[in-house]
Amino acid sequence: MSQFSKDFQTGLRDLMRWRRDVRRFRRDAVEEAVLQDCLDTFLLSPSVGLSEPWRVIRVQSPGARAAALENFTTANAQALAGYESDKARVYAGLKLSGMQDAPVQLAIYCEEATDKGAGLGAGTMPEMRRYSVVGAITHFWLAARAQGLGVGWVSILDPEQLSRDLEVPADWALVAYLCVGWPETASDTPELELAGWETRRPTLPTEVR
Ligand SMILES: Cc1cc2nc3c(=O)[nH]c(=O)nc-3n(C[C@H](O)[C@H](O)[C@H](O)COP(=O)(O)O)c2cc1C
């Protein structure tokens, strides 16, 4: 495949336009084959030195789910306490995770000390391994949206507490906690924009040096 059609290009742009951070999920299960198909896109992603440092934990047991939800609830209350007046009022009304309903929940880690790739490209900037994981998550997000699945990225968490609760190795760094499931609605507008928290820039500011 050396070329992609105009129709495909338009469709890809539509996919990006209609990808949303989803916090409102239906509770019906996600078929394993559909989820696996989305997860397989991690293996198509670029990574520094081909280190493939992503590690995926399915957070499934009631105990692990409860610990993660409590973690979010505490961190979210602390975050709310950091805002004042109007911002605090709007923040309090935001739904910032779908952890109560999402049928699939994934903790995505970066193995910081992986030998894979023999350190190529990560010598002066070891954080490149984490950036590689972020890129792979974007692939996963788009692949999920292409199948109609919603993904919500939750970062309002105490990462050290979550790592203890999930008993992950010490050299794994939390990159994302993803809620995955069938979304209640579709929209081409971010929920934070609809809620009056923030707006998107109409143009990309670029600078020339
Ligand atoms: C790194 C990262 C962390 C995020 N953390 C949260 C979060 O903790 N809770 C939440 O509701 N949304 C979170 N989001 C979603 C953003 O709010 C969302 O991407 C943004 O408002 C744009 O909306 P859209 O993704 O629907 O285009 C996160 C997104 C990214 C990329």
Ligand as a Chemical Component Dictionary entry (heavy atoms), coordinates in Angstrom:
data_LIG
# 
_chem_comp.id                   LIG 
_chem_comp.type                 NON-POLYMER 
_chem_comp.pdbx_formal_charge   0 
_chem_comp.three_letter_code    LIG 
# 
loop_
_chem_comp_atom.comp_id 
_chem_comp_atom.atom_id 
_chem_comp_atom.alt_atom_id 
_chem_comp_atom.type_symbol 
_chem_comp_atom.charge 
_chem_comp_atom.model_Cartn_x 
_chem_comp_atom.model_Cartn_y 
_chem_comp_atom.model_Cartn_z 
_chem_comp_atom.pdbx_ordinal 
LIG C1  C1  C 0 -2.922  13.376 28.999 1  
LIG C2  C2  C 0 -4.405  13.559 29.147 2  
LIG C3  C3  C 0 -4.990  13.462 30.402 3  
LIG C4  C4  C 0 -6.359  13.662 30.566 4  
LIG N1  N1  N 0 -6.941  13.523 31.807 5  
LIG C5  C5  C 0 -8.274  13.648 31.943 6  
LIG C6  C6  C 0 -8.927  13.434 33.194 7  
LIG O1  O1  O 0 -8.316  13.103 34.212 8  
LIG N2  N2  N 0 -10.270 13.567 33.260 9  
LIG C7  C7  C 0 -10.999 13.926 32.166 10 
LIG O2  O2  O 0 -12.232 14.043 32.266 11 
LIG N3  N3  N 0 -10.412 14.134 30.955 12 
LIG C8  C8  C 0 -9.076  13.991 30.833 13 
LIG N4  N4  N 0 -8.504  14.173 29.607 14 
LIG C9  C9  C 0 -9.340  14.523 28.455 15 
LIG C10 C10 C 0 -9.221  15.980 28.057 16 
LIG O3  O3  O 0 -9.959  16.787 28.939 17 
LIG C11 C11 C 0 -9.737  16.098 26.635 18 
LIG O4  O4  O 0 -8.868  15.403 25.791 19 
LIG C12 C12 C 0 -9.858  17.531 26.155 20 
LIG O5  O5  O 0 -10.811 18.234 26.903 21 
LIG C13 C13 C 0 -10.278 17.592 24.687 22 
LIG O6  O6  O 0 -11.466 16.860 24.505 23 
LIG P1  P1  P 0 -11.535 15.664 23.461 24 
LIG O7  O7  O 0 -10.505 14.625 23.877 25 
LIG O8  O8  O 0 -12.912 15.140 23.543 26 
LIG O9  O9  O 0 -11.170 16.236 22.130 27 
LIG C14 C14 C 0 -7.144  13.970 29.443 28 
LIG C15 C15 C 0 -6.558  14.040 28.166 29 
LIG C16 C16 C 0 -5.213  13.837 28.029 30 
LIG C17 C17 C 0 -4.603  13.902 26.648 31 
# 
loop_
_chem_comp_bond.comp_id 
_chem_comp_bond.atom_id_1 
_chem_comp_bond.atom_id_2 
_chem_comp_bond.value_order 
_chem_comp_bond.pdbx_ordinal 
LIG C1  C2  SING 1  
LIG C2  C3  SING 2  
LIG C2  C16 DOUB 3  
LIG C3  C4  DOUB 4  
LIG C4  N1  SING 5  
LIG C4  C14 SING 6  
LIG N1  C5  DOUB 7  
LIG C5  C6  SING 8  
LIG C5  C8  SING 9  
LIG C6  O1  DOUB 10 
LIG C6  N2  SING 11 
LIG N2  C7  SING 12 
LIG C7  O2  DOUB 13 
LIG C7  N3  SING 14 
LIG N3  C8  DOUB 15 
LIG C8  N4  SING 16 
LIG N4  C9  SING 17 
LIG N4  C14 SING 18 
LIG C9  C10 SING 19 
LIG C10 O3  SING 20 
LIG C10 C11 SING 21 
LIG C11 O4  SING 22 
LIG C11 C12 SING 23 
LIG C12 O5  SING 24 
LIG C12 C13 SING 25 
LIG C13 O6  SING 26 
LIG O6  P1  SING 27 
LIG P1  O7  DOUB 28 
LIG P1  O8  SING 29 
LIG P1  O9  SING 30 
LIG C14 C15 DOUB 31 
LIG C15 C16 SING 32 
LIG C16 C17 SING 33 
# 
